[in-house]
Amino acid sequence: MLALSLGLAALSVAGCGRDDFENNPRPPVPAEITVKIGDGGVTLSPSEFGAGLVNLTIANFEESPAVLQIEGPVDAVSNEVPPNGNAQLRTELETGEYEASADGVEVRPFTFTVGEERESGQNDLLLP
């Protein structure tokens, strides 16, 4: 009985887990970008941000439905944005030159540059 107890204790201690695993840092916090379609053009705010996941909130101030198109190292297209309405587009952008345009309305495109990847959100509190 004593030998069985010692054998079970040895097995339970041996199976406690590893302590040599690598803890990868969190990815960067998504950038929150506002896109305005109106006044004759497309505008992004802020116009400068780093590479990584971005959440685009699109507001269409035109009288016709519009579709936001982003072209560059990574291409992205939004769903149709109703007149005087808004929509969301979530995508991951790489470093490089981009052009944002609106299909369905006559507006000027907006050229912007995405910089180097943003810092990790590892030490930011209250993040998911």
Secondary structure, 3 states (H helix, E strand, C coil): CHHHHHHHHHHHHHCCCCCCCCCCCCCCCCEEEEEEEECCEEEEECCEEEEEEEEEEEEECCCCCEEEEEECCCCEECCCECCCEEEEEEEEECCEEEEEEEECCCCECEEEEEEEECCCCCCCCCCC
